[in-house]
Amino acid sequence: MSTVYSTEHGRMCPDCGKAEAKCQCQKSKTPPRGDGIVRIARSTKGRKGKGVTVISGVPLHKDGLKDLAKELKQKCGTGGTVKDGVIEIQGEHRDVLVEELKKRGYTVKRSGG
């Protein structure tokens, strides 16, 4: 079993066991593979009827996804999060997000209803 947190160093990398700030294995990984298409959908599942816009298939690392999510949330003027490589933006913002991601050079498709 590996150490996840140390009071001396903070968060620890589960792969190499070094402090997260000194970890080299996370930085050297290649971006996730996909079909090159960013998909934007609307979902209410598990959110008590509240709708979110879900963006999946973005070929970026964890940090890149967080930065992109931050910029998209500011563009929409709302909150959101990044979970398991998927960006969730609160509310119905598919049209705005499709245009913004196309400006950034991504191939974008609307998925779902």
C-alpha positions as CSV (number, residue, x, y, z in Angstrom):
1,M,0.0,0.0,0.0
2,S,1.4,3.4,-1.0
3,T,1.2,6.7,1.0
4,V,-1.3,9.1,-0.4
5,Y,-0.7,12.0,2.0
6,S,2.2,13.1,4.2
7,T,2.1,15.9,6.8
8,E,5.6,16.7,5.8
9,H,5.3,16.7,2.0
10,G,1.5,17.0,1.3
11,R,-0.1,14.9,-1.4
12,M,2.0,12.0,-2.7
13,C,2.0,10.4,-6.1
14,P,0.5,6.9,-5.9
15,D,2.7,5.6,-8.8
16,C,6.2,6.8,-7.8
17,G,5.7,7.6,-4.1
18,K,7.3,11.1,-4.4
19,A,5.7,14.4,-3.3
20,E,3.2,15.5,-6.0
21,A,5.2,18.7,-6.7
22,K,8.3,16.6,-7.4
23,C,6.6,13.8,-9.3
24,Q,7.9,13.2,-12.8
25,C,5.6,10.3,-13.8
26,Q,2.5,12.5,-14.0
27,K,4.1,15.1,-16.2
28,S,5.6,12.7,-18.7
29,K,2.4,10.9,-19.6
30,T,1.0,11.5,-23.1
31,P,-2.5,13.0,-23.5
32,P,-5.4,10.6,-23.5
33,R,-6.1,8.9,-26.8
34,G,-9.5,9.3,-28.4
35,D,-11.0,9.8,-31.8
36,G,-10.2,13.5,-31.8
37,I,-13.8,14.7,-31.4
38,V,-14.9,16.7,-28.5
39,R,-18.5,15.8,-27.5
40,I,-20.8,18.2,-25.7
41,A,-24.0,16.9,-24.1
42,R,-26.5,17.9,-21.5
43,S,-27.1,15.7,-18.5
44,T,-29.3,15.6,-15.4
45,K,-28.6,12.1,-14.3
46,G,-27.8,11.9,-10.5
47,R,-28.2,15.6,-10.0
48,K,-31.8,15.9,-8.7
49,G,-33.1,17.3,-12.0
50,K,-30.4,20.0,-12.3
51,G,-28.9,20.2,-15.8
52,V,-25.2,20.4,-16.6
53,T,-23.3,20.6,-19.8
54,V,-20.9,17.7,-20.1
55,I,-17.7,18.0,-22.3
56,S,-15.8,14.8,-23.0
57,G,-13.1,13.8,-25.4
58,V,-10.8,16.8,-24.8
59,P,-7.2,15.5,-25.5
60,L,-5.5,17.3,-22.5
61,H,-3.8,16.3,-19.3
62,K,-5.4,16.7,-15.9
63,D,-3.9,20.2,-15.4
64,G,-4.8,21.3,-19.0
65,L,-8.4,20.2,-18.4
66,K,-8.6,22.2,-15.2
67,D,-7.3,25.3,-17.0
68,L,-9.7,24.9,-19.9
69,A,-12.6,24.3,-17.5
70,K,-11.8,27.5,-15.6
71,E,-11.8,29.5,-18.8
72,L,-15.1,27.9,-20.0
73,K,-16.7,28.5,-16.7
74,Q,-15.7,32.2,-16.9
75,K,-17.0,32.4,-20.4
76,C,-20.4,31.0,-19.3
77,G,-20.5,32.9,-16.0
78,T,-21.2,29.8,-14.0
79,G,-19.6,27.0,-11.9
80,G,-18.5,23.6,-12.8
81,T,-15.9,20.9,-12.2
82,V,-13.6,18.3,-13.8
83,K,-14.4,14.6,-13.0
84,D,-12.6,11.6,-14.5
85,G,-11.4,13.6,-17.6
86,V,-14.8,15.1,-18.2
87,I,-15.7,18.8,-17.8
88,E,-19.0,19.6,-16.3
89,I,-20.4,23.1,-16.6
90,Q,-23.5,24.0,-14.6
91,G,-26.6,24.9,-16.7
92,E,-27.4,24.8,-20.4
93,H,-24.5,26.3,-22.3
94,R,-24.0,24.0,-25.3
95,D,-24.3,26.6,-28.0
96,V,-21.7,28.9,-26.3
97,L,-19.3,26.1,-25.6
98,V,-19.5,24.6,-29.1
99,E,-18.5,28.0,-30.6
100,E,-15.8,28.6,-28.0
101,L,-14.2,25.2,-28.5
102,K,-14.3,25.5,-32.3
103,K,-12.5,28.8,-32.0
104,R,-9.8,26.9,-30.0
105,G,-9.3,24.5,-32.9
106,Y,-11.2,21.4,-31.6
107,T,-13.6,19.3,-33.7
108,V,-16.8,19.5,-31.8
109,K,-20.0,17.5,-31.9
110,R,-23.2,17.9,-30.0
111,S,-24.3,14.6,-28.5
112,G,-27.4,13.5,-26.8
113,G,-30.8,15.2,-27.1
